[in-house]
Amino acid sequence: EWVGDVTVGMYPATLDVAASTRLLYVTNFNLHGPLEPGSISVVETETMTEVARIESGLRPHGGRLSRDETYLYSVNVMGFELVETDALGFEVTRRLSLGDGVQPSWVTRPTTDRRVYVTGNNVAKVFEVDLERWRVVRTFDTGPGPYNASLTPDGSTLIVTYKSGGAVGFWDTDSG
C-alpha cells in the first residue's frame, strides 16, 4: 500500500532512518546542472514533512547514522571530504578533507570503536577514519572504483563494491 511521498532536494541518492526518532535522512546528490552545494533533507516520517534541509557541500552521498543516531556521516564527492552532521541539531559539526581531488562515494556506519570506512572512488582506496581523533588512521589499496561499503554486524569484515572493476572485495578490519 502506498503511504505517501515528500519532496526533498535534487537527486536524492542515499538515505537512512533513525529508529529512535523515525526521522529520515536523505542525502541529495544534486548530480544535474552546475556544480553547486547539495543538501541533507530531514523528513518526519509520520507526516512525510521535510523538517530541515542542511547544506552539506559539493555532491553529498552515502549518508549513514551513528549507532546512537545522534550524528549522520556522509561524504562530499566533489568537496573531497567526510562530513559529520548533528542529526538532532540539523547542522554540520565537522569536515575532514580526504586529500585534494579524492572523490569519496560512501561511508560506513561507525563501528563500536568509533571508526568509519570511506571509499575513495577515483583513487582506488578505502580510508579508515578514527572519529574520536577525527583523522585518517589507515588506508587500504583496493581494486578500481571502490564505491559502496558496508561492515558485517560485528565489524570484523569490510565489504566494498568496485564500480569500475565489476567486483566485490572483502577486508579483515583487524589485519587490513
C-alpha positions in Angstrom: 0.0 0.0 0.0 1.3 3.4 -1.0 1.8 5.5 2.1 2.9 8.9 0.8 5.8 10.9 -0.6 7.7 14.1 0.2 9.7 16.5 -1.9 13.3 16.7 -1.0 16.5 18.2 -2.6 17.8 17.5 -6.1 18.7 13.9 -6.9 18.1 12.1 -3.6 20.8 9.4 -3.7 21.0 7.7 -0.3 19.0 7.5 2.9 19.0 6.2 6.5 16.2 6.2 9.1 16.6 6.7 12.8 14.7 4.1 14.7 14.6 6.2 17.9 13.1 9.3 16.2 11.7 7.9 13.0 13.4 10.8 11.2 14.6 10.0 7.6 17.9 11.5 6.4 18.1 11.8 2.6 21.4 12.8 1.0 20.7 14.9 -2.0 23.5 14.4 -4.5 22.5 17.2 -6.9 24.1 15.5 -9.9 22.4 17.5 -12.6 23.4 21.0 -13.7 26.2 23.2 -12.4 28.4 22.2 -9.5 26.7 23.7 -6.5 26.2 22.8 -2.9 23.9 19.8 -2.2 22.0 19.1 1.0 20.7 16.6 3.5 16.9 16.5 3.9 15.5 15.5 7.3 12.0 14.1 7.0 9.5 13.4 9.8 8.1 10.1 8.5 4.8 10.2 10.4 3.6 13.2 8.4 6.0 12.9 5.5 7.2 16.5 6.1 10.7 17.8 5.4 11.6 19.5 8.7 15.1 20.6 7.8 17.4 20.9 4.8 21.0 21.1 5.8 23.6 22.4 3.2 26.3 19.8 3.2 28.7 20.6 0.4 29.5 19.6 -3.2 27.7 16.5 -4.2 26.9 14.8 -0.9 26.4 11.0 -0.9 26.5 7.9 1.2 24.9 9.1 4.5 24.9 6.7 7.5 23.7 7.4 11.1 25.9 6.7 14.1 25.0 3.8 16.3 23.3 6.1 18.8 21.6 8.0 16.0 22.9 11.4 17.1 25.2 12.0 14.1 24.9 11.5 10.4 28.2 10.7 8.5 28.2 11.4 4.7 30.8 12.4 2.1 31.0 15.2 -0.4 32.2 13.6 -3.7 33.3 16.9 -5.2 34.2 18.5 -1.9 36.7 15.7 -1.2 35.6 15.3 2.4 33.9 13.3 5.1 31.2 15.3 6.8 29.7 14.9 10.4 26.2 16.3 10.9 24.4 16.7 14.2 21.3 14.6 13.4 19.2 16.3 16.0 20.5 19.9 15.8 20.4 19.8 12.0 23.8 21.4 11.4 27.2 20.3 10.1 29.6 19.9 13.0 32.9 18.8 11.4 34.5 18.3 8.0 37.6 16.1 7.2 39.5 16.5 4.0 40.5 13.2 2.5 43.0 14.8 0.2 43.0 17.1 -2.7 41.0 15.5 -5.6 39.9 12.4 -3.7 36.3 11.7 -4.6 34.7 9.7 -1.7 31.4 8.0 -2.6 30.4 6.2 0.6 30.9 6.0 4.3 30.0 3.0 6.6 28.0 3.1 9.8 30.5 3.7 12.6 31.9 0.6 14.4 31.7 0.1 18.2 35.2 1.6 18.5 34.1 4.7 16.6 35.7 4.1 13.2 34.2 4.6 9.7 35.4 3.4 6.4 35.2 5.8 3.4 35.6 4.7 -0.2 37.9 6.8 -2.5 36.2 6.0 -5.8 38.7 7.7 -8.1 41.9 6.8 -6.2 41.2 3.0 -5.6 41.5 3.4 -1.8 39.4 3.0 1.4 40.2 5.4 4.2 39.7 4.2 7.8 38.8 7.3 10.0 39.0 7.4 13.8 36.0 9.6 14.8 37.5 10.4 18.2 40.7 11.8 16.7 38.9 12.9 13.5 41.7 11.8 11.2 42.6 9.0 8.7 44.4 6.3 10.6 44.8 3.7 7.9 44.4 3.4 4.1 43.6 0.3 2.1 44.6 0.0 -1.6 41.7 -1.6 -3.4 40.6 -2.6 -6.8 39.4 0.0 -9.3 36.4 2.2 -8.4 35.6 1.4 -4.7 32.0 2.7 -4.4 29.7 1.3 -1.7 30.9 -0.2 1.6 29.3 -2.0 4.5 30.5 -3.8 7.6 29.4 -7.1 9.0 27.4 -6.7 12.2 30.4 -7.5 14.3 32.6 -5.0 12.4 35.2 -7.7 11.6 34.8 -7.6 7.8 34.5 -4.6 5.4 32.7 -5.3 2.2 33.4 -3.0 -0.8 31.9 -2.9 -4.2 34.2 -1.9 -7.1 32.1 0.0 -9.5 34.8 0.2 -12.2 36.0 -3.4 -11.6 32.7 -5.3 -11.6 33.7 -7.0 -8.3 33.3 -7.1 -4.6 36.1 -7.1 -2.1 36.2 -8.4 1.5 38.6 -6.9 4.0 39.6 -8.1 7.5 39.3 -4.9 9.5 41.9 -6.1 12.1 44.7 -7.0 9.8 43.7 -4.7 6.9 
